Amino acid sequence: MIKATGFAMTGYFGSTDKQNDHVVSFDYTQFLCESSRQHWTFLEALTAQLCRFKRRQVESYEGFFPSEAFTLSVSHSLSSLYSDVSNVVTLVEEAKRQHIEALIVSLPYALDAAELDKIQRKTGALITQHEGDRDYLQVNL
């Protein structure tokens, strides 16, 4: 079972009967493209910073596919003004809060070893970077 929503897509490991064992894919490349089109005023940038610290609880997303809940919950926490490391850490932390077992993050470019190490230290997640036609991170939680 797969359902696309904005920047994220949900799939389930193994049987589609096990709704708890899921993986969410997040298209960080698309997020960066969309956010680069925005022109921020000072007030919008300040509001984005404040929204980063206001998180909705997972319970408020009952009835949504995991990808929908995930996209809604991170939509105000990510910014092209933040570093890739900061944004990926935010994605991983939210995935943990939502009990997502694996997160696939599509990247426009590969992260360097120091960036990957920093993300792993901050999140404690097992992260594997895949490079090729399309770079992505596989994050096992």
N, C-alpha and C positions, 0 to 999 in steps of 0.2 A: 504494500500500500504506500503510495507516495502522493503528496499534495504540495504544490508550490504556493508560496505566499511571499510576495515581495522579494526580499533578499534571502529567504530561507526555504528549505524543502525538508520534509520529514519522510523518513523511511523506517522500517522496523527490521531488526535483526531476526533471522529465523522466521518463525510462524507469524502471520499477521494477527493471530489471536492474542499474542502477548503484547499488549499495548504499553507495558512498562519498559520493555527492552527496545528502546528506539535510538536512532541516530538522527541528528539534525545537521543539515548542511547550510552554511551561511556564506553568501557571495560577498566577500569583503571588497572585491574588485568593483562590483556594481555599486556597493555602498559609497566607495570613494568617488566614483564617477558622478553619482547623483549629488553627493554633498559638495563636490567641487563646483557645481553649477550655482550653488547658493552664494549670495553676497550678504555677509553678516553686518548688521549694525552693532554698535557697542552693546546696546541693551540685549540684543539677541544672543550675542556671545556670552554675556553675563548670565542670562537666563539658561543657556545650555550648560554652563558650569554648575549652576544651582540644581538643574534637573538631574544632573549626573548623580547627585547624592540622594535624590528622591527615587526610591525603587518601589514599584508595585509588588504586592505579594503574589505568589503563584496562584493562590486561591482565587484571585480576581479574574483569572483566565480559564476558569472551569468551562468545559464545553468546546474549547478551542483545540485544534490540532497542536501538537508540541511545537511545530515550526511557527505557527501563528502566535502562540503565547510567547515564544522566545523572541520573535521579531518585535512584537509589541513592547516587551519588557526592555529590550536593548535600544529601541529606537531613539530614546532621549538621552541615552548614556554614552553613545559613541559620537565622535566628531572628527572631521578631517583636520581639525586644529590640534588634536592629540596625536601622540606618537603611535606607530603601529603596535609597539609593545603594550602601551597602555590600553589601546582598543582591544587587542587580542586577550589581554588579561581580563578585561571587562566581560568579553564574550565567554571565556572559560568560567569565570566566577558565576555568571548568570546561568550557564548550563548546569553547573553543580547545584545551584539553588533549585533548579527545576528537575533535578534527578535525571538529567539526560546522560546516557551512558557513553555516547561518543559524539563528537562534534567535528565536522569537516569544514574547514575554513578555506575557501578559494581565495588565492592571492594573485595580485597583478605581477608580483616578483617574489623571488625567494628571500627569506629572512636570513641574516648571517648567524653564525654560531653563537655569538655573544647575545644577540636578541633572543634566540631560542632558549638559551641557558637562563636568561633573565625571566622569561615567561614561565619556564618550568620551576624555577626557584620560587616565584611569587604565587604560583597556583598549585604546585605539587602534582600536576597532571603529567601523564606520559604523552609526550608530543613527538610525532614523527613527521618530518617534512618530506614531501614528494615533489620532485622537480621533473619537468618535462614540458609537453605542449601547454599544460596548465599546471601551475604551481599550486599546491594546497598543503594545509596542515591537517593531520589526523590526530585528534586529541581524544585520548581514552581517559574517562573519568571513573 
